[in-house]
Amino acid sequence: MTPPTTPPEPNRNHRCRIVVTGGPGGGKTTAADLFRREIGDRVVIVPEAATMMFQGGFPRSTEPDAVRAAQRAIYHVQRNLEDIQAIRYPDRILLCDRGTIDGAAYWPEQDGDFFDHLGTTLDAELARYDGVIFFESAAVGGLGIEGGNPVRRETLAEAAALDAKLRHYWSRHERFVVVHHNPSFFKKISFALAMLDEMVAELCRLREERLARLRTMA
């Protein structure tokens, strides 16, 4: 077992983080990019760590020990990507293409084992984020999941199973919204963008209220 590390601190720095996640073929990456284009410099994208690593030549294997090693690496890269974007863009909301919890769905062991190996807890990881937009995989409705991600290789059954595992973890967040699959990708994305816009507006308002209270106390 990997030696425990210090559990990540909850998101106490008044910077908002929203995760866009879900099963393979859900349209989350497309929605995140469209949303960034729509509202400009209010948000900044934190790219998906796994895709970056596998596209860059990071070894990929189905052997359990190799899967565990890969998910540990992805977890740490994801955290550091979020930290880097937070430093570069201190006044923007972080829109994270997947989050640190996603690796639990790919982990080859039982519930809790992923978090034990990373020296953290599900609650600590959930506390890193202010909101979750969950894009249900098209595979849940029996629709194809072909798309622009060259590292995706799941079958429809595997994608649907991953969708269920991911929802099991992320649905425990207090601000969790599901974007259900839809035969019309346009309708799905339109609904998702509306949900993102609503969540960003709410979090911006809460952040301003919090900062105002801090200024009053100073």
N, C-alpha and C positions, 0 to 999 in steps of 0.2 A: 504494500500500500504506500502511496506517495505520502511523505511527511506532511502533516497538517500545516496550512499557512494561515495567516491572519485573515479572518473572514472580512469580505469587503464591507466598507462602511455604507450605511444607507445614504441616499442622495440628499445630503444636507446643505449643498452649496448653492441652493436657490436656482440652479440651472435645471430646466425641464428636459426630460428624456422620454420620448415616446418610442415604443417598439412596434415595428410592423413585422409580424411573424405568421406562421401557419404552415400547413402541409405543402409539399412540393406541388408546383403548378397552380398556386393560388392567386398569382398576379401581384404579389406584394411589392416586388422590385419595380415593376412598371408603375404602380400607383405612387410609390414613394418618389420616383423621378418626376412624374407628372405634377405631383403636389409641390415639389421644390420649384418647378418651373412656374407654377401658378402663383405662389406667394413669395417667391424670390428670397430675399435675405432675412426673412423671419426664421427660417430653419436652415439646417445644414445636415446633409446625409452622412451617416456613419455606414460605410459599405459592409457587406456581408463578409466576415472573416473567412469562412470556409471556402467560398467561391474564389476569393483572392488567392488563398493558399493553394488550392487544388489546380487552379489555372496557372499558377506560377511554378508547378512541378512538384508540389509537396506529395510524397508517396501516399497512395490510397490502397488499402487492403481490407479484406473481410475477416482476417484473423483477429480474434477478440483482443489480444494484447496490442495489436497494431491499431485497432479501432480506439481503444482506450488512450493510447499515446496520441493519436490524431485529435481526439476530442479535448484532451488536456491542452494541447497546443492551441487549438481553435479558441478555447475559453480565454486563455491569456492574451491572445492576439485581439480578440473582441474587446476585452476590457481596455487594453491599451489604445486601440483605435478610438474608443469612446473618449478616453482621457485626452488624446491628442487633439481630436476635433473640439473638445470642450475648451482646451487651452487656445487653440487657433481662433475660435469663434465664441468668445465668452458671453456675447449678448444674444446668441441664437438658441433656438430650441433644437436639441439633437433628435433627429429622426433616424432611428437605428434599424437597419435592415438585418433583422434577427437580433437576439440578445444573448446574454451569458447563460440563460437557462436552456436554450435550444439543444445543447449537447446532451442533456439528460435523455432526450427521446432517441438518440442514436447510441447511447451507452449500452453495452451488452449484458449488464447485470440487472438487479432488481431496483425498485424505487429506493431512493436515498443513497445508493452506492455512488452515483456520480458526484453528489454533493460531499459525501464523506471523503472521497479521493481528492477532491479539490480543496478540502479544508474549509468548507462553507456550508450554508444551509439554503433551502429553497426560500425561506422568509427573507434572508439577507439579500439574496439576488433579486427578489421581487421588489425590495425596498430601493433598489438602484433606479427604478423607473417610475415615472409618474402616470403612465398610461400604456395600454396595450391594444393595438388594433390587430385582430386575428383574422387572416384571410383563409377561409376554408378552402381546401384543395378541390379542384374540379373533379378529382378522382372520387371524392365522396359521392358525387352524383353520377359516377360512371362515365364522366367526360374525359377526353384526352388531356394530357398534361404536357404535350410537346410545347416547347417555347424556345426562348433565346438563351437559356442557360446551358452551356455545353458540358458542364460537369454533372448535370442531373442524369441519373441512370435508374431511378426507381420504377418498378412496375406500378400499375394502377392500384393493385392490392397493397403493395408496400407503401405507396404514397398515402392511401387512406388510413393505414395503420399508424404511420408517422403523424398524420393529422390528429388522430385521436390521442396519441401520447402527448403531443405538444399542447393540445387543449387541456389535458389533464393537469399540466403544470401551470400554464399561463392563466387559466380561468380562475385561479385563486387570487389574482390581483383585484384590488377593489375597483379599479377603473378599467374593466375588460369589455371590449366590444367585438362582436363577431360580424364579419362580412361573409354572408353565406354564398355558396356557389350558385351560379346562375347560368343558364344556357347562353344568355347574352353577356358577353364580357364587357361590353360598353355599359350596360346597366349596373353590373357589379362594380366596375371602377367608378362610375358616377356616384353610387351609394358610398363607396369607400372614401372618396374625396370629400364628400359632405361630412362623413363621420370624423375624418381627420381635421377638417376645417373647424368643426364644432369643438373637438378636443383641444386643438391649439388655442382657440379663442378662450376657452375655459381656463386652461393652464396659464396663459398670459395674464388673464385677469387675476387669478390667484397669486401669481408671482408678484404682480404690481401691488396687490394688497399686502402681501408679506413684506415687501421691501418698504412700503409706506409705514408699516408698524415698526420696522427696525429703525427707520429714520426718526420716528417719533420717540423711540426709546433712547436714541443716541444723545 
